[in-house]
């Protein structure tokens, strides 16, 4: 559904959309999610994510494995959460 570059941006990590399969849902190339993360273990991180386009701040947890990266973003006191699993582009 999307091709996203995850890279440092200042003191944070940014996920920037490089390609979107269906832009009708509001996502666009160039949209960014700015994450401020702290290590929780060797393969997991937690912190906040800010979506400048929507002006929304989320709590976020990130866990990595050899084959994928899973993000769990929540807002409104963790009442609403969504998990997304990412795989590296080849």
N, C-alpha and C positions, 0 to 999 in steps of 0.2 A: 504493500500500500504506500510505502514511502521509502525514500533513501535519505538518510540523515547522517551528517558529519558530527561526531562528538570530538570536541577539541577544547584546549584551554582558551579562556577569554578573560584576561586580567587575572584576578585571584579566584575566579570561578571556572566552571565547566559549562560550555554552551553546546546545545544540540540544535543544529541548524538544518532546516529542510532544504535538500538539494533537488528533490523530485517528489511529486505527489501524484498518485494515480488518479484520484478523484477530488479535484479542488472545490467541488460544489458544497462540501461540508465545512468550508471555512478555512481549511489549511491552505497555505500558499508557499511556493518556493521562496526562501529567504526568511520565513518565520523562524524565530529562535525561542528556546527555552533556556533560561540562565539558571544554573544549579549551583548552590553552595552546599558542598558535601563534606562530611567528616567520616573517617574510617570507623567502622563498627567491628570489623574483623578483617582477615586477609582478603576476603572476597565480597565484602558488603560495605555499603556506605549509607548514610542517612543525612537528611537536612531539609533544605527548602528549595523550591523551584519557582521562578517567576516567569510568567508569560506576558511580555510587554505588549503584545497585540491586544490581549483581552484584559490586561491590567489585573491579573489574578495571581495569587501566591498559593502554592500548594505545599504540603509536607510530602517528602519523597523518600523512598527507600530504593536502593539499587543493589542488585546482587549479580555477580559475574560467575560464569562457569567457563570451561574450556571452549564451549561451542555457542554460548549465548549470553545475553545480558537481559535481565528482567528488571523493569521499573514498576513501582507501585506508587501512584500519585493519589493523594487524598486531599479533600478540602471540607470545610464546615465541620471542623472538629473530628475528622476521620469518619464522618457520616457517609460520605460518598467517595468511593475509591475505584480505581481502575488499574488493572495489571496489564502490562504490555511486554511481550518477549521479543527481543531483537536478535537477529543473527548478522554476523559480519558479511559485508559484501565481498565478493571474490574478484 
